[in-house]
Amino acid sequence: MRTTDGLMKGELLWAEHVCESPHEQWTVSNESRATAIDDPTDLKGLGYGMPTAIASDLEWYAVGPSVSFDEGHGYEQSGVVHGVVEVEGRSLVGLDEVSAWRC
């Protein structure tokens, strides 16, 4: 199910992307399943891994103005991300002032 307010739900999926303040702040939250592998070359031979829960709760903040693309079809903007990424069976990954951009 997808809604106009940035919320998407489905089997084994929940995602919400909220514009808190236009061109200043976004909240991005996701919960899903991913494929965990020990070695990237396993994908070539096996083609599968271990289904693993993954979640993120992130805040994106602008650090500069948005810049329009030449064709006028969108824009890009630099910013920083704060938040956490959780992967089942692994240590929590905290993000603090990580450079990021959106377009």
Residue frames as a rotation matrix with the C-alpha (Angstrom) as fourth column:
MET 1
0.584 0.812 0.000 0.00
0.812 -0.584 0.000 0.00
0.000 0.000 -1.000 0.00
ARG 2
-0.643 -0.752 0.145 1.39
0.756 -0.654 -0.042 3.39
0.126 0.083 0.989 -0.95
THR 3
0.441 0.793 -0.421 -0.08
0.838 -0.532 -0.123 6.68
-0.321 -0.299 -0.899 0.28
THR 4
0.539 -0.182 0.822 0.39
0.466 -0.749 -0.471 10.30
0.701 0.637 -0.319 -0.72
ASP 5
0.909 -0.159 0.386 1.92
-0.386 -0.674 0.630 11.21
0.160 -0.722 -0.674 2.64
GLY 6
0.050 -0.989 -0.136 5.15
-0.857 0.027 -0.514 9.25
0.512 0.142 -0.847 2.11
LEU 7
-0.158 -0.028 0.987 4.02
-0.752 0.651 -0.102 6.07
-0.640 -0.758 -0.124 3.88
MET 8
0.040 0.140 -0.989 4.40
-0.814 0.579 0.049 2.69
0.580 0.803 0.137 2.18
LYS 9
-0.140 -0.013 0.990 3.42
-0.771 0.628 -0.101 -0.67
-0.621 -0.778 -0.098 3.68
GLY 10
0.304 0.232 -0.924 3.61
-0.770 0.631 -0.095 -4.16
0.561 0.740 0.370 2.32
GLU 11
0.982 0.000 -0.186 4.45
0.090 0.875 0.475 -7.67
0.163 -0.483 0.860 3.36
LEU 12
0.408 -0.862 -0.300 7.73
0.880 0.284 0.380 -7.44
-0.242 -0.419 0.875 5.29
LEU 13
-0.536 -0.575 0.617 8.05
0.716 -0.698 -0.029 -3.73
0.447 0.427 0.786 4.42
TRP 14
0.652 0.629 -0.423 7.31
0.735 -0.660 0.152 -0.45
-0.184 -0.410 -0.894 6.14
ALA 15
-0.530 -0.807 0.262 8.72
0.843 -0.535 0.057 2.84
0.094 0.251 0.963 4.92
GLU 16
0.687 0.696 -0.208 7.88
0.711 -0.703 -0.002 6.41
-0.147 -0.146 -0.978 5.80
HIS 17
-0.535 -0.796 0.283 9.56
0.839 -0.540 0.065 9.45
0.101 0.272 0.957 4.28
VAL 18
0.544 0.777 -0.317 8.34
0.831 -0.552 0.072 12.73
-0.119 -0.302 -0.946 5.76
CYS 19
-0.276 -0.533 0.800 9.26
0.536 -0.776 -0.332 16.26
0.798 0.337 0.500 4.68
GLU 20
-0.024 0.211 -0.977 9.44
0.983 -0.171 -0.061 17.98
-0.180 -0.962 -0.204 8.07
SER 21
0.403 0.064 -0.913 10.39
0.044 -0.998 -0.051 21.35
-0.914 -0.020 -0.405 6.57
PRO 22
0.911 0.024 0.411 10.74
0.401 0.174 -0.900 21.91
-0.093 0.984 0.149 2.79
HIS 23
0.548 -0.788 0.280 14.38
0.118 -0.259 -0.959 22.22
0.828 0.559 -0.049 1.67
GLU 24
0.108 -0.517 0.849 15.51
-0.873 -0.459 -0.168 21.91
0.476 -0.723 -0.501 5.32
GLN 25
-0.623 -0.313 0.717 14.67
-0.712 0.606 -0.355 18.56
-0.323 -0.732 -0.600 6.96
TRP 26
0.147 0.620 -0.771 13.44
-0.688 0.624 0.371 15.05
0.711 0.476 0.518 6.10
THR 27
-0.146 -0.118 0.982 12.72
-0.791 0.611 -0.044 12.05
-0.595 -0.783 -0.183 8.32
VAL 28
0.073 0.082 -0.994 13.34
-0.807 0.591 -0.011 8.71
0.587 0.803 0.109 6.60
SER 29
-0.251 -0.068 0.966 12.35
-0.785 0.598 -0.162 5.47
-0.567 -0.798 -0.204 8.37
ASN 30
0.103 0.229 -0.968 12.39
-0.810 0.584 0.052 1.95
0.577 0.779 0.245 6.91
GLU 31
-0.178 -0.164 0.970 11.86
-0.668 0.744 0.003 -1.60
-0.723 -0.647 -0.243 8.15
SER 32
0.541 0.304 -0.784 12.31
-0.816 0.418 -0.400 -4.58
0.206 0.856 0.474 5.85
ARG 33
0.684 -0.422 0.595 14.16
0.115 0.868 0.484 -7.82
-0.721 -0.263 0.641 5.24
ALA 34
0.421 -0.649 -0.634 17.49
-0.907 -0.324 -0.270 -8.03
-0.031 0.688 -0.725 3.47
THR 35
0.914 -0.207 -0.348 19.79
0.113 0.956 -0.272 -10.85
0.389 0.209 0.897 2.43
ALA 36
0.586 -0.752 0.303 22.77
-0.699 -0.280 0.657 -11.35
-0.409 -0.597 -0.690 4.73
ILE 37
0.865 -0.430 -0.259 25.88
0.156 0.720 -0.676 -12.95
0.477 0.544 0.690 3.24
ASP 38
0.685 -0.692 -0.227 29.32
0.346 0.035 0.938 -13.60
-0.641 -0.721 0.263 4.72
ASP 39
-0.495 -0.869 -0.027 31.22
0.254 -0.174 0.951 -13.10
-0.831 0.464 0.307 1.47
PRO 40
0.053 0.563 -0.825 30.00
-0.646 -0.611 -0.458 -11.08
-0.762 0.557 0.331 -1.56
THR 41
-0.656 -0.337 -0.676 31.25
-0.748 0.412 0.520 -13.82
0.103 0.847 -0.522 -3.89
ASP 42
-0.787 0.452 0.420 28.63
0.154 0.803 -0.576 -16.13
-0.598 -0.389 -0.701 -2.32
LEU 43
0.104 0.890 -0.444 25.97
-0.381 -0.377 -0.844 -14.34
-0.919 0.257 0.300 -4.38
LYS 44
-0.135 -0.222 -0.966 27.58
-0.990 0.000 0.139 -15.45
-0.030 0.975 -0.220 -7.62
GLY 45
-0.870 -0.298 -0.392 27.75
-0.335 0.942 0.027 -19.11
0.361 0.155 -0.919 -6.67
LEU 46
-0.831 0.546 -0.108 24.78
0.455 0.555 -0.696 -19.52
-0.320 -0.628 -0.710 -4.34
GLY 47
-0.654 0.586 0.478 22.43
0.182 -0.491 0.852 -16.75
0.734 0.645 0.214 -5.43
TYR 48
0.542 0.837 0.075 20.92
0.109 -0.159 0.981 -16.51
0.833 -0.524 -0.178 -1.96
GLY 49
-0.677 -0.697 0.237 21.75
-0.163 -0.173 -0.971 -15.67
0.718 -0.696 0.003 1.64
MET 50
-0.616 0.423 -0.665 20.08
0.784 0.414 -0.462 -15.55
0.080 -0.806 -0.586 5.04
PRO 51
0.170 0.733 0.659 16.87
0.424 -0.658 0.623 -13.44
0.890 0.173 -0.422 5.30
THR 52
-0.521 -0.489 -0.700 17.67
0.850 -0.218 -0.480 -10.74
0.082 -0.845 0.529 7.87
ALA 53
0.640 0.753 -0.154 15.66
0.768 -0.632 0.101 -7.92
-0.021 -0.183 -0.983 9.44
ILE 54
-0.615 -0.775 0.145 16.98
0.778 -0.626 -0.048 -4.42
0.128 0.084 0.988 8.76
ALA 55
0.592 0.797 -0.115 15.69
0.805 -0.579 0.131 -1.04
0.038 -0.170 -0.985 9.94
SER 56
-0.631 -0.751 0.196 16.76
0.721 -0.661 -0.208 2.58
0.286 0.010 0.958 9.77
ASP 57
0.632 0.710 -0.310 15.58
0.770 -0.620 0.148 5.77
-0.087 -0.332 -0.939 11.42
LEU 58
-0.423 -0.885 0.195 17.32
0.904 -0.396 0.164 8.76
-0.067 0.246 0.967 9.87
GLU 59
0.663 0.490 -0.566 17.06
0.422 -0.869 -0.259 12.55
-0.619 -0.067 -0.783 9.90
TRP 60
-0.141 -0.663 0.736 18.43
0.982 -0.187 0.019 14.51
0.124 0.725 0.677 6.94
TYR 61
0.534 0.231 -0.814 19.26
0.443 -0.896 0.037 18.22
-0.720 -0.380 -0.580 7.43
ALA 62
0.750 -0.237 0.617 20.23
0.523 -0.358 -0.773 20.67
0.404 0.903 -0.144 4.69
VAL 63
0.169 -0.749 -0.641 23.58
0.716 -0.353 0.602 22.43
-0.677 -0.561 0.476 4.97
GLY 64
-0.859 -0.400 -0.321 23.16
0.069 -0.711 0.700 24.55
-0.508 0.579 0.638 1.85
PRO 65
-0.106 0.861 -0.497 20.53
-0.714 -0.414 -0.565 25.79
-0.692 0.295 0.659 -0.59
SER 66
0.277 0.267 0.923 18.91
0.429 0.825 -0.368 23.55
-0.859 0.498 0.114 -3.19
VAL 67
-0.524 -0.514 -0.679 20.29
-0.463 -0.498 0.733 23.86
-0.715 0.699 0.023 -6.72
SER 68
0.578 0.815 -0.048 18.04
-0.419 0.245 -0.874 23.37
-0.700 0.525 0.483 -9.77
PHE 69
-0.094 -0.529 0.843 19.13
0.592 0.651 0.475 20.98
-0.800 0.544 0.252 -12.52
ASP 70
-0.869 -0.365 -0.335 19.92
-0.028 -0.638 0.769 22.60
-0.494 0.678 0.544 -15.88
GLU 71
-0.803 0.586 0.105 16.77
0.285 0.225 0.932 21.23
0.523 0.778 -0.348 -17.51
GLY 72
-0.545 0.610 0.575 14.59
-0.773 -0.631 -0.062 22.40
0.325 -0.479 0.816 -14.61
HIS 73
0.369 0.657 -0.658 13.57
-0.331 0.754 0.567 18.80
0.868 0.008 0.496 -13.85
GLY 74
0.755 -0.040 -0.654 14.38
0.567 0.541 0.621 18.60
0.329 -0.840 0.432 -10.15
TYR 75
0.540 -0.602 0.589 17.18
-0.627 -0.754 -0.196 19.76
0.561 -0.264 -0.784 -7.93
GLU 76
0.235 -0.504 -0.831 19.92
0.604 0.746 -0.282 18.56
0.762 -0.435 0.480 -5.63
GLN 77
0.599 0.003 0.801 20.91
-0.526 -0.753 0.396 19.62
0.605 -0.658 -0.449 -2.16
SER 78
-0.358 -0.784 -0.508 23.75
0.069 0.520 -0.851 18.80
0.931 -0.340 -0.132 0.21
GLY 79
0.529 0.555 0.642 23.11
-0.639 -0.238 0.731 17.91
0.559 -0.797 0.229 3.82
VAL 80
-0.723 -0.675 0.145 24.00
-0.595 0.503 -0.626 15.71
0.350 -0.539 -0.766 6.77
VAL 81
0.248 0.773 -0.584 22.35
-0.235 0.633 0.738 12.61
0.940 -0.046 0.338 8.21
HIS 82
-0.638 -0.277 0.719 21.83
-0.766 0.125 -0.631 11.66
0.084 -0.953 -0.292 11.86
GLY 83
0.453 0.891 0.026 20.25
-0.875 0.440 0.202 8.42
0.168 -0.114 0.979 13.02
VAL 84
-0.288 -0.478 0.830 20.66
-0.634 0.745 0.209 4.67
-0.718 -0.466 -0.517 13.37
VAL 85
0.111 0.265 -0.958 20.74
-0.832 0.553 0.056 1.59
0.544 0.790 0.281 11.16
GLU 86
-0.057 -0.039 0.998 19.89
-0.778 0.628 -0.020 -1.76
-0.626 -0.777 -0.067 12.74
VAL 87
-0.025 0.005 -1.000 20.69
-0.747 0.664 0.021 -5.15
0.664 0.748 -0.013 11.20
GLU 88
0.857 0.467 0.219 19.51
-0.495 0.625 0.603 -8.29
0.145 -0.625 0.767 12.97
GLY 89
0.856 -0.506 -0.104 22.37
0.514 0.818 0.257 -10.00
-0.045 -0.274 0.961 14.79
ARG 90
-0.071 -0.907 0.415 24.80
0.794 -0.303 -0.527 -7.10
0.604 0.292 0.742 14.38
SER 91
-0.468 -0.185 -0.864 25.81
0.755 -0.592 -0.282 -4.05
-0.460 -0.784 0.417 16.37
LEU 92
0.669 0.730 -0.141 23.77
0.615 -0.649 -0.447 -0.89
-0.418 0.212 -0.884 15.95
VAL 93
-0.401 -0.754 0.520 25.32
0.907 -0.404 0.114 1.61
0.125 0.517 0.847 13.52
GLY 94
0.407 0.495 -0.768 24.96
0.621 -0.766 -0.165 5.22
-0.670 -0.409 -0.619 14.62
LEU 95
-0.087 -0.374 0.923 25.26
0.906 -0.415 -0.082 8.08
0.414 0.830 0.375 12.15
ASP 96
0.496 0.178 -0.850 26.19
0.624 -0.754 0.206 11.58
-0.604 -0.633 -0.485 13.31
GLU 97
0.443 -0.253 -0.860 26.81
-0.431 -0.901 0.043 14.40
-0.786 0.352 -0.508 10.83
VAL 98
-0.273 -0.478 0.835 27.41
0.519 0.658 0.546 12.02
-0.810 0.582 0.068 7.89
SER 99
-0.633 -0.014 -0.774 27.64
-0.511 -0.743 0.432 13.91
-0.582 0.669 0.463 4.59
ALA 100
-0.397 0.585 0.707 24.69
0.705 0.687 -0.173 13.20
-0.587 0.430 -0.686 2.30
TRP 101
-0.831 0.232 -0.505 22.76
-0.438 -0.833 0.339 14.80
-0.342 0.503 0.794 -0.53
ARG 102
-0.157 0.843 0.515 19.35
0.438 0.526 -0.729 14.42
-0.885 0.111 -0.452 -2.07
CYS 103
-0.863 -0.079 -0.500 18.13
-0.384 -0.541 0.749 14.92
-0.329 0.838 0.436 -5.59
